Amino acid sequence: MVTAREVAEGVLDPELPVLTLADLGVLREVTETAGRVVVTITPTYSGCPAIDQMRSDLRASLAGAGYRDVEVRTVLAPAWTTDWITDAGRRKLAEYGIAPPARIGPRPAGPVPLNLTPPPSRVRCPRCGSAETVELSRFSATACRALRRCESCREPFEHVKEL
């Protein structure tokens, strides 16, 4: 029998189905105790519209693998960050034509300063690799993505914004 963790790690993200929830870093923990499975996830942001679908997909996949007693818990702390996207997830995004986010690294403790202007970023085109890209729209298919265009190959592409 496949373990509950293996099943949960194979569930696709409903908004970026090229990634699994594990690739995206929202799958936090999977425990099995006496026939009961508890899955813990952290959404990409607290108002993520896909969270209900994630829960439903996890339950359905685990039930399909024979797990009947499944609880999916949502935790908001620590908050998800794009640094949680795995290396495999970043590679899959680029292969799919979406520029992966840059790594931000550790953040200082305490209040987060509010900056209303996005930092300048050098986002490489996932098609040709050029760093000569421009942002066309701060928001794309989801709030987590921006729409950009490569100035070298002239192709538009999405970029997962750093959070």
C-alpha positions as CSV (number, residue, x, y, z in Angstrom):
1,M,0.0,0.0,0.0
2,V,1.2,3.5,-0.8
3,T,1.8,5.6,2.3
4,A,-0.5,8.6,3.0
5,R,2.5,10.9,2.6
6,E,3.2,9.6,-0.9
7,V,-0.4,10.0,-1.9
8,A,-0.6,13.6,-0.5
9,E,2.7,14.5,-2.2
10,G,1.2,13.6,-5.5
11,V,-1.8,15.9,-5.3
12,L,-1.6,18.7,-7.9
13,D,-2.1,22.4,-7.1
14,P,-5.4,23.5,-8.6
15,E,-4.1,26.8,-9.9
16,L,-0.7,25.6,-11.2
17,P,-1.4,21.9,-12.1
18,V,2.2,21.5,-13.2
19,L,3.1,21.5,-9.5
20,T,2.2,19.2,-6.7
21,L,1.2,20.7,-3.3
22,A,4.6,19.3,-2.1
23,D,6.5,21.1,-4.9
24,L,4.7,24.3,-4.0
25,G,5.6,23.9,-0.4
26,V,2.0,24.1,1.0
27,L,2.1,20.5,2.2
28,R,3.5,20.7,5.6
29,E,2.9,17.4,7.4
30,V,1.2,14.1,6.9
31,T,0.8,11.8,9.9
32,E,-0.8,8.3,10.2
33,T,-1.9,7.1,13.6
34,A,-4.2,4.0,14.1
35,G,-5.8,4.3,10.7
36,R,-6.3,8.1,10.9
37,V,-4.5,10.4,8.5
38,V,-3.9,14.1,9.4
39,V,-2.6,16.4,6.6
40,T,-1.4,19.9,7.5
41,I,-1.2,22.5,4.8
42,T,-0.4,26.2,4.7
43,P,-2.0,28.2,1.9
44,T,0.1,30.6,-0.2
45,Y,-1.8,33.4,1.5
46,S,-4.7,33.6,4.0
47,G,-7.3,34.4,1.4
48,C,-6.2,31.9,-1.2
49,P,-9.3,30.9,-3.2
50,A,-7.8,27.4,-4.0
51,I,-7.6,26.2,-0.4
52,D,-11.0,24.5,-0.4
53,Q,-10.1,22.7,-3.6
54,M,-6.7,21.7,-2.1
55,R,-8.5,20.2,0.9
56,S,-11.0,18.4,-1.3
57,D,-8.4,17.0,-3.7
58,L,-6.3,15.7,-0.7
59,R,-9.3,14.0,0.8
60,A,-10.3,12.5,-2.5
61,S,-6.8,11.2,-3.3
62,L,-6.4,9.7,0.1
63,A,-9.8,8.1,0.0
64,G,-9.0,6.7,-3.5
65,A,-5.9,5.1,-2.0
66,G,-7.9,3.4,0.8
67,Y,-7.6,5.9,3.6
68,R,-11.0,6.5,5.0
69,D,-10.4,8.6,8.1
70,V,-8.8,11.8,6.8
71,E,-8.5,15.3,8.4
72,V,-7.0,18.2,6.5
73,R,-5.8,21.0,8.8
74,T,-4.9,24.5,7.6
75,V,-2.2,26.4,9.5
76,L,-1.3,30.0,8.8
77,A,1.8,30.3,10.9
78,P,4.5,30.4,9.9
79,A,3.2,32.1,6.8
80,W,4.0,30.5,3.5
81,T,6.8,32.0,1.5
82,T,8.0,31.4,-2.1
83,D,11.2,30.1,-0.6
84,W,9.2,27.0,0.3
85,I,8.9,26.1,-3.4
86,T,11.2,23.1,-4.0
87,D,14.0,23.1,-6.5
88,A,11.9,20.5,-8.5
89,G,9.0,22.9,-8.4
90,R,11.1,25.8,-9.6
91,R,12.3,23.7,-12.5
92,K,8.8,22.6,-13.4
93,L,7.6,26.2,-13.4
94,A,10.4,27.2,-15.8
95,E,9.8,24.2,-18.0
96,Y,6.1,25.1,-18.1
97,G,6.9,28.7,-19.2
98,I,6.4,30.4,-15.9
99,A,9.4,32.2,-14.4
100,P,10.0,30.9,-10.8
101,P,10.4,33.4,-8.0
102,A,13.9,34.3,-6.8
103,R,14.9,33.1,-3.3
104,I,14.5,35.7,-0.6
105,G,16.2,33.9,2.3
106,P,15.6,34.4,6.0
107,R,13.6,37.3,7.1
108,P,14.2,39.4,10.2
109,A,11.8,38.8,13.2
110,G,9.4,41.6,14.1
111,P,7.1,43.9,12.2
112,V,7.2,43.7,8.4
113,P,7.7,47.1,6.9
114,L,5.1,48.2,4.3
115,N,6.5,49.2,1.0
116,L,4.0,50.2,-1.6
117,T,6.4,50.0,-4.5
118,P,7.6,46.6,-5.7
119,P,11.3,46.1,-5.6
120,P,13.1,46.2,-8.9
121,S,13.6,42.6,-10.1
122,R,15.6,40.9,-12.8
123,V,13.3,38.2,-13.9
124,R,14.7,35.8,-16.5
125,C,12.6,34.7,-19.4
126,P,11.7,31.0,-19.0
127,R,11.8,30.6,-22.8
128,C,15.2,32.2,-23.9
129,G,16.8,33.0,-20.5
130,S,17.2,36.7,-21.2
131,A,17.2,39.0,-18.1
132,E,15.8,41.8,-20.3
133,T,12.2,41.5,-19.3
134,V,9.5,44.1,-18.4
135,E,6.5,43.8,-16.2
136,L,3.2,44.4,-18.1
137,S,0.9,43.9,-15.2
138,R,1.5,43.4,-11.5
139,F,-1.3,40.8,-11.4
140,S,-1.9,37.9,-13.8
141,A,-4.1,34.8,-13.6
142,T,-3.8,34.8,-9.8
143,A,-2.7,37.4,-7.3
144,C,0.5,35.4,-6.9
145,R,1.6,35.9,-10.5
146,A,2.6,38.9,-12.6
147,L,2.5,39.2,-16.4
148,R,5.9,40.0,-18.1
149,R,7.3,40.2,-21.6
150,C,10.8,39.4,-22.7
151,E,12.5,42.2,-24.7
152,S,14.7,39.7,-26.5
153,C,12.3,37.1,-27.8
154,R,9.2,39.3,-27.3
155,E,7.2,36.5,-25.7
156,P,4.9,37.2,-22.8
157,F,5.1,35.0,-19.7
158,E,4.0,34.8,-16.1
159,H,6.2,35.2,-13.1
160,V,5.5,33.8,-9.6
161,K,6.1,36.9,-7.4
162,E,8.4,36.6,-4.5
163,L,6.5,36.6,-1.2
